[in-house]
Amino acid sequence: MKKRLLVMLLSTFLISGLSAQTVLSSQNFSSGLGSWSSVTNNTAATKWVYSHNPIASPSFGNYTFKSPTASNGFALIMSDGNNSALNTDLISSAINCSGQNHVGLVFTQLFQPYYSNVIATVSVSTDSSSWTEVANMINISNFSNPELMQLDISSEAANQPQIWVKFHYEATNDLFWAVDDISVLGLPDNDAAVQSVDIQDYLPIGNNTITATIQNMGGTVLNNVTLDYSLDGGTSVSQTFSGLNLDPFAKAQVQFTAPSVVPTVDVHSYKIQSSQPNSTTDANPANDTLSKAIVSLSHIPAKNVLVEEFGTVPCGYCPGGATWISRLLAAQGSYTNAVTLHAGFGTDAMTTTEASSLSSTYDNNGAPAAMIDRQLLNGEDNLATGAPGLDYTDNVWGDYVQARQPILPPVSVSANNTFDSASRALTVNISATFYGPVTGNFRFNCYLIEDSVVGSGSGYDQHSYYYSSPTDTSLNPWYHVGTSNLGSGTWAIGGFVHNHVDRALLGGAAGSSGVIASPTVDGTTYTKTYTYTVPAGYRANKLKLIAFVNQYTSGVSSNKNQILNNVEMALNSADSNTVTTASLPTAIENVSSLEKIALYPNPAKDIVYLNYTLNENTRLSFDVYNTLGQLVTSLNETSINKGAVTTIINTSHFENGLYLVTVKGDGKVLQTLKFVVNK
């Protein structure tokens, strides 16, 4: 039997790249369940139903299913949460797969199994009575919204005159499964797609590695494919990647051997194109090409990650969240700062107005949950990601921090502050230096946080669900900590030490706008000053400040709310990100003998002219490189008299693309210029 592969991707890919595939059946539930039937396998009355957003979960609030056609409706099954056994199927009508050597099943879903005692499977039958399971959601779902599921069902469906597809669901607790945009497709033999251009939004000038993800959209195993990349429409760099061994719908990330030279601080565009899957014609050229815009930077700032945790006293799982933050900072504290916002699951004595506002805007996971740089991660509905239980060894927050830290930011942040202990007056000065032309709604902000906060009573005594379990104290430091009240089923930890407590957000929940230009200007520093009177009850020796710059939008977006960079400091101190200079592969030195060069025409065809002025007799040479750093042509060093000079470079034999010309004197690079050949 052919190995079955399932790949989970963004829903937008469902729309693209299907022109070479044969649609054997499709259902987007635009006006009901249509030809699909809902069947109950026991006495429970609940079946699959035709539904619309929002999905109202009795225990967990409202959800919005983000399938491409969710506005027209979708199929939904929801457990009632009252421990009633539920066993139900959503079954298609007969689908004709005759003459199809390769068959795929594609659908979008929102799968929310809050508990493990749920069965959610997809099966295929050739007689509507005997079923072969082709997917188990508990094992393969990544729980994103929407989640695109792609299954190779050729073993079950290829060349069959009729098949049926079944979505089977069993549960007792309050859970749900939403399904939309179901398609059964006949797949071509060979179809390789560029699924993503895997380079960062911000890159330094100079050499950069080019990486892409390809996906096998054909029905046969993909062993090799040719990819080409180009920068700003210049010369293409080609490479054939072999030994891939990708089953249908499987994907792989590949990296070009030849680096790309980004020559200037500017907005650039990369294009990557695939061809010749398995050394033959691609069945679907429509999905072969992707482009990505990037901004190249003159300097490389060090990146700090900001973790904003939602955690409150009434939240019984929040001691676990505090533990995960503590472990995260112990392992990754050199580049991570953290604040705890007392909101998300009720409020307590430490809740601020700004924390409640951030929770209502960005947090649908209650508490404990954390925003990692306010970046939408893992297909979440919102920016806050729930914490694992203390019986889990995997710290998902730490994984996300580790993923964010290598992301190159376009800005460095520096800050200092003065605090008068007598008047309690605090002044915070923040500077943000951008290193390229970056467009966005950028805002300053600054947290005032306090460590080791201990109080008494219901506003401070931390609830805990860990009093009796798990009993492994290496995982659960809260086992038998606090007071157990079995009569009410609650446990509370008196004297709980609350760290990283948000005391104030000096720029408000939305931050300070109108200070940073858009687009930013390379090397420009923007500044913001905050003044604040620190309440008498806050202990100066336990206070810290986290100054940051973030993008802003009123809604939840994958990159329009992200915190670009941040620094942490104690009172009456300062901090800043370290910054290094980005450079082209060859260093450039300023030499007084050579005045500014004018290069024209640009774009060029057969000839490039270099006009410049020498203030003394100078020996010069000229080298032209392509974007691979390969020498294309040279003009040997010769003595040139002072005064106005024109040097001609013959480009008639150049291919179309981007080139760099370096002007050398006395063995040193005096100038580097770029030009484009376009014939």
Disulfide bonds with the S-S distance in Angstrom:
Cys315-Cys318 2.41
